[in-house]
C-alpha cells in the first residue's frame, strides 16, 4: 500500500532508489516485484491494464490515464 500511496503523491516518475527509501523495500528487485504484484492484482480485480507505468532510468508512476480518488 505504501508503494501505491507514494506513487499517488507524485504526478512525475518516482525514481526506483527513492521508492526504496520511501516504502521501506530492500532493493531494486523488491520494488520491481512489488510493482508487478500490484499490476497483476489491479488488472485482475479492476480490469485496469498498465496501472503503474515504468520507464527505465526514470522510475515508476501511476499511469496518467488512471484517475484515482481518495475517500
N, C-alpha and C positions, 0 to 999 in steps of 0.2 A: 504494500500500500504506500510506503514511503516513496517508492520509485514513481508511481503514478502521481502522487501529490507533488513531488518535486518537479516533474515534467509539466504539470498543470500550471505551476507558478511562473513558467517562462514560455514565451512565445518563440524564442530562438532555440537553436540546438544547445543542449547542455552537454559539455564535454564529458567523456566517459570517466576521466580522472575525478572530475568534480562530483559525478554521481557516486563514485566510490566513497568519497568523503561525506557527502550529504545523506546517503542512505545507510551507511554502515556496512555495505557489502565489502567483501575482502579483496576482490581482484577484478580485472577486466573481464575475465571469463565468467565470473559470477554475475556481473552486470549483464553480459550477453545472454546468459541462461535465464536470468530473471525477465529480461525483455522478451525472450522467446516464449516463456511460460505465460506472461501477460497477454501477448499477442494471440496465442492459441486459445486462452480462456475467453477473451473478448470475442474472437471470431466464432467460437463455438456457441457461446451463450447469447451474444448480442447481434451476431451476424454482421459485424463490422470488420472489414478487412483493412490491413495496414493501419491499425490503431496507433502504433508507435512507429515513427519514421526514423530511420537511422541513416547516417551519412558518414562514410569513412573519414577519419581525422576531424570530424566536426562534433560527433556525439549523437544524441537522441533527442526527439521532441514528440509531442502529441501531433499527429498528422493535422495539418491546417484545415482540412475539410471536416474534421470531427469537432462538434460543438458540445462542450461539457457544461453542465450546470451543477453547482454545488448547493445542496439543500440541507 
